[in-house]
């Protein structure tokens, strides 16, 4: 689902907001003479969710990875034209401008070619369908469409949206997420809500989806489905054509947890994404994996009606579920999902991020080709994941059997003789004897690509599972197909270290992190890791570093001529465990003389306007508004940010607002003042004046 994609500014989420998202709509384009076909009759194949990859990269991944690895389908981003604005935030694509298929991911021709390439590889294609609403922001879209009124688009007129006659709130937005009428007839975060009870709207949405089907699309992930009445959703699905393979399109709905409506309301129109399943994965792999013995009675959705996942683009950012930043535990949760017989599993691959609104790697907003060694997290091609996709396909419908709980961190189970899986989420290697249910023999371990083997004798096997790892086998002759020795994200026994450095720069100068680890260049500035300026003046970057390792590091600046400027303070020090870490620093403020202040400012804003803090010391911009620190709107209307400043220091500060054109508005009154001490964890609580 696309539940938490509120951008900075006027899209305001009520504290109790539980749902959100967007459905994607497609447009009229010339159809290929004879679309390639994929076998879509086998529901339940593994879905690779290549979120916000461009069409050319998906075509390549289908051909070179997904098809050979045995994935059944690929889930792709909304393909319609969407809002295009200067920050190029990821959530732009959940604000449809028109139903043409020229988008930030490529042209309509490239989209059609991607579908054909995936079909040629035996991979079905499911698109993200944004049909609950259209764009909240006016402006220009990626295909040049200009909107001057959010209620008047190339596809819809003002009468096609819910109005005050349908929505009881004064501003037409959802205020009470326990009120079914508001949830389904009012605007989600200010996004114009389509009147899906109207025959014209139902027909228009079905026509958009049917044009994708004519190109070979095999199904849809329906975004924000809980904001569409179940009867309307069923009526739209009933108007969909069969796919080019002759099957009904596969539909799975995003129904974010909440008091109303319930996931079961939507079983008549398709399967439902299981958020509770992902929550159980987080609880187990950040706690005791032994708890998974009762997974089926833990409140997850029925297998026959659901699609499982470990994380998605919303929940990895809002903290509801795990993310790649959880390192090996995150990967292990995905391996378990593939091993355990339940619902249709998905594997999520996207890009690394440091801020929740951060855009995917792009050029003028258009998403650039996926580079799994630079900024992208390609879990779908990880050696262990590829091995478990093969394991999953081989196990088929065989029931779970031979469950064994060895400790709170170690479990194992079989699939009625079709395969065996054991996982160790602990910090040290573990050796146990398991009853496997497998025939005697020697088997290849698919988790390491077949590099190691397991011998079964009398149905039992003594297995040593490395820390934060798994062992799985089903076939003596398994050979790694794709992704061999490829962690997809630089993995192995690694965790993510996110570096955040406040540093003002001049045009053409960038900030890097360099340190004692190979992943940080081994103190070689030519190999230093460049940080992203998307949150300027805070430069950020995520690096995969070894677990349980101490290291030193420092930040440098490089200008356009390659000249290097080092921070003046001593080397910084950090240490990893088995969990992701975040390192917050400020240029030339030594770690041992630094403390943190979290600035909290209550301030309402218009759409596209953000709140910043600026002050008298260098780490607050020295009163230069260009170097002011952007605050997060995650808890709007309270804007917050943790800032690294010197200890035992008195400084003055003030809050400002900047609109999308860069215009600055200062709050009134005198400068605020604050004095830090020698400890940490300071906070302010202010209101705009």
C-alpha positions, 0 to 999 in steps of 0.5 A, a space after each residue: 500500500 502507499 499509506 504513509 506518503 504524506 509529503 512535507 507541507 499541506 498533506 497532513 496525516 491525522 495522528 490516528 491515520 491508518 491508511 493511505 496510498 494511491 492507485 495507478 491508472 494507464 493511458 491510451 497508446 498504440 498496442 503491439 501487433 501480438 503481445 508476448 504471453 506469460 503463463 498466469 494460471 499458477 497463482 502463488 509464484 514468488 513476486 519480485 517487487 522491484 519498486 520504482 525501478 525504471 522499465 529498461 532495468 526491469 526488462 533486464 532483470 526479468 531476462 537475466 535474473 528473475 526468469 532464470 531464478 524462477 520468480 513467477 512475477 514482477 511487481 512494478 511501480 505506477 506506470 501513469 503520468 504523475 506529478 513532476 516537482 523539483 524535489 522529485 520525491 518518491 511519492 510523486 508517482 502516487 499523484 496521477 496527472 493523466 492515464 498516459 503511459 509516459 512516466 518518470 520510469 520511461 516511455 509508453 514504448 519502453 513500458 510495452 517492451 518491458 512487459 514483452 521482455 518479462 513474458 519472454 523470460 516467463 515472468 508475469 507483470 503486475 502494476 501498481 494501480 492508483 485508482 482511488 484518487 488523483 494528484 493533490 498538487 497542481 503543476 506539470 506532469 512527466 508527460 507535459 500535462 498541466 493541471 491548474 485545478 486538482 479537480 479537473 484533469 484530462 481524464 476527470 471532471 469536478 463531478 467525478 469526485 466526492 464532494 461535501 455532499 458525500 464527505 462530512 468534514 469541513 475540508 473534505 479530508 479524512 479526520 477520523 479513520 474509524 469512520 467508514 464514510 470518511 475513510 471511503 468518501 473523503 480525501 486521503 491527505 488532500 488527494 482528490 477522491 474519485 467517486 467510484 460508485 459512479 458508473 462513469 468512474 468505474 468504466 473509466 478506471 476499468 478502461 485504464 486497467 484494460 489498456 494495460 491488460 491489452 499490452 500484456 499486464 497480468 494483474 494489479 496491486 491496488 493501492 489505497 484499496 481500503 479507501 474504495 468501498 468493497 462493492 465499488 472495487 468488485 464492480 471495477 474488477 468485474 469489468 476487467 478483461 482476461 489477460 493475453 494468456 486467457 486468464 483473469 488478471 490477478 488482483 491484490 488489494 492494499 488494505 492497511 490495518 485499521 478498525 474499518 474496513 476489514 481485509 475480509 471485506 475485499 476477498 470478493 475482488 482479490 487477495 489482500 496484502 497481509 500487513 500483520 504477517 510483516 509485523 510478525 516477521 519484525 517481531 520474531 526477527 528482532 526478538 525470538 524466532 521461536 515465536 514463529 511456531 505459532 505464526 498461523 494462529 497469530 492473527 495473520 490473514 488466511 493463506 488462500 486470501 493473502 499476499 505476504 511481505 516482509 516490508 514495502 516502501 511505506 512501512 520500511 520508512 515509517 518503522 512499522 516493518 523491517 528494512 534493509 537497514 536491519 542487515 542480516 536479520 532482514 534477509 533471514 526474515 525473507 528466507 523464512 517467508 520463502 520457506 514457510 508454506 503460506 500465501 503468495 510471497 513477495 521479495 522487495 528490492 529498491 534503493 537505499 535511502 536516508 530520508 523518508 521522502 528521498 527521491 530514487 536515483 534520477 536525472 531531472 526526476 526521471 529514474 536512472 538505471 538500477 545499479 546494484 553496487 551503487 545506491 540500490 538494494 537488489 535483494 531479489 538477486 541475493 545468493 541466498 534469496 535466489 536459492 530459496 526461490 528455487 527451494 520454494 518452487 521445489 517444495 510446492 504445496 508440501 505441508 510444513 512438517 518436522 518443526 523443531 525449536 532448538 532455542 529462542 534464536 534457532 528453529 528448523 522445519 521441513 516440507 514433508 520430505 520436499 525440503 528442509 530449512 533451519 535458521 539461526 538469528 543468534 550472534 554466534 554459530 549454532 550446531 544441532 541435530 535436526 529430524 529433517 523428514 528427508 531421504 538419506 543422502 548428501 544435499 547442497 545448501 541453497 543458502 550459500 549457492 551450493 558451496 556447502 553440503 548437508 548429510 542426512 542419515 536416518 532422516 537426521 542431520 547435524 547442522 552447523 548454522 553460522 550466526 545470522 544465517 540459514 541452511 536449506 536443502 532439497 536437492 543433491 544437485 542444486 547449482 546456483 543459477 544467478 546471483 551467485 556470490 552476489 549479496 545484492 546489497 554488498 551483504 554477507 555478515 553486514 549491517 547498514 551504517 547510515 552516515 549523516 553529516 551537517 556540512 555547508 559547501 559551495 557549488 561544485 563541492 561534495 562531502 564524502 566519508 572515508 575510514 579504516 574499513 574497506 567499505 569506507 575506502 581504507 583511508 584512501 580518499 580516492 575511494 571515499 564514499 560520496 554522500 547524498 546532498 538531497 537533504 542539504 545541508 545534511 549529507 547522508 549515505 548508507 554503507 554496508 559494513 561488517 557486523 561486530 566491528 570497530 572502525 574509525 572514520 572522518 568526513 572530507 570535502 572534494 571540490 570540482 578539481 578534486 582538491 580534498 579538505 579534511 575535517 579538523 577534528 580527531 578521527 571519529 570512532 564507531 562499532 557495529 553489532 548485528 543491528 543497523 546503526 546511524 551516525 549523526 555528526 557535524 563538520 569540525 565538531 569532534 565526537 567527544 565534544 558534541 551533543 544533540 539537540 532535537 528541535 521541535 517546532 509547531 507550525 502549520 504550512 501550505 503545500 510544498 512549504 517546509 520548516 527549517 532551523 537556523 542559528 548563530 553557530 556553524 552547525 546551525 548555518 551561522 544565520 545563513 538561510 541557505 544552510 538552514 537545517 530542514 526539519 521533518 514533517 513526520 509528526 505534522 504539524 510538529 516539525 522535528 530534527 535531531 541536530 549535532 551541536 557543541 557541548 556547553 555552548 550558548 547559541 541563538 536560533 530561529 525557525 523559518 519557512 521556505 516554499 517550493 520557489 525558495 522564498 524565505 519567511 522568518 518567524 516574528 519576535 526576538 531570537 530564541 536562545 539555548 545553552 547545552 550542557 555536557 550530557 546529551 539528549 536535549 530537546 526544545 518545544 517551540 511554536 511558530 510566532 
